[in-house]
Amino acid sequence: MIVAENWNLMRREDGAVLVRVPSTGAFAAGLPDAVFTFRAGDPQYQFWHDEWKRREDAE
């Protein structure tokens, strides 16, 4: 799996991890960013939580 470093990750107060993927390319101006939210219990939550934590620790 490839995780782009330009994806924005943030942790909300309720513990959910929000992943924002900016639109790019020829059609980017007309498209909104893709936004996904993962909560504890979601199958992909632990992956995104670990990625958020890795970036947080690197700052």
N, C-alpha and C positions, 0 to 999 in steps of 0.2 A: 504494500500500500504506500502511496506517495502522499505525504502531508506537505502542502505548500506553506512556506513560511509567511506568505502574505495573507493567509487567512487570519481573520481576527477572532480571537478567543477571549471570552470573558466569563467570569463566574458571577451569577446573580445572587442576591441576598438569600433567595430560597434554596440555594445550593445547586441549581441547574447550571449547566454549561451551555453557553450560547456560542454558536459557530457562525460567523458571517463570511461568506465567500463573495468578494467583489466581482462585479461583472467586468469582463475584459473582452477585447477583440472588436471587430467591426460593428457589432450590434450593441456594444456596451452602453452607449448613450441612451438607448431606448429601453433597457432592461434594468429592473431593480436588482440589488444584491440578493443572493440566496441566503436565507437565514434558517438555521436549524437549532432546536433546543433539545438537550438531552438531560433527563432526570435520573436519579438513582433508581435502579430497577429496569431502565431501558437497556436493551442488548448492547448498544454502543457507548453507553455512559462511561464505563471505566476507561475505555480508550481515550475519549475526549477529555476526561478529567485528568488523566495522566499527562496528556499533551499540554493542557493548560498549566498543570503543576510544573512541568519541565520548563516551560517558557517563563513562568513566574519566578522560578528559582534562578534562571539565567539572567534576570534583570538585576 
